[in-house]
């Protein structure tokens, strides 16, 4: 069971509706309409993927807010209509429409927005700078955090890191996947997505790997930069602390909730 007090480190999964979790993660007698209620009490965050494909109803965001514990946080995948385009500087209307769609009804439970780009999208300094200028720092009186998930090697460029730092936008860290790893810390928070869960491990990862990810999360939260991750521009000056959002995504998806809960357990033992 996830601790119910406020944490700087949040660990979760992608979504909560997945049939193979029924009877493995979810109790066999749990109704589907209570799956979010259950998942949000085992983990401390969930990344919503449906917002990537299309608008959700405002009432849905309000419902998700009401079904989850007080200190729970959602991150949202931003709409592909904003990120999967040739000219990013022209995404303003899509961005405005997204924030007007009801997402702010999550209130204080709204965490970072993950702007995920196509694997074919290459770094264009001027166009990417124009895109970052379009991202609002505040919506309806509430501050908003942004992360960018880039998946092309051309983003391994110091100019990209400088842009992200200038705008205090996090670069999503691809933990253990086929995507380029850019672990430079560019914002007051860290957004990591780890994708290496395996069917052969009951908790998705080996005990050593779970220990490693828990320790990396602690170091990030303390303001440090863990060893063993690939950076482009090197470590920034040590911060006093950072919020951390760590999601177990893809891999052998059936094991992802178990991996998330195992990391939370390791973090709670260190407190």
Helices and strands as residue ranges (DSSP letters): E 9-14, G 19-21, G 32-34, H 35-39, E 45-48, H 50-53, H 58-67, E 73-77, H 80-83, G 88-90, H 92-99, G 103-109, E 110-116, H 125-134, E 138-139, E 142-143, E 146-149, G 153-155, H 158-167, E 170-171, E 173-174, E 189-194, H 207-221, E 243-248, G 253-255, H 256-269
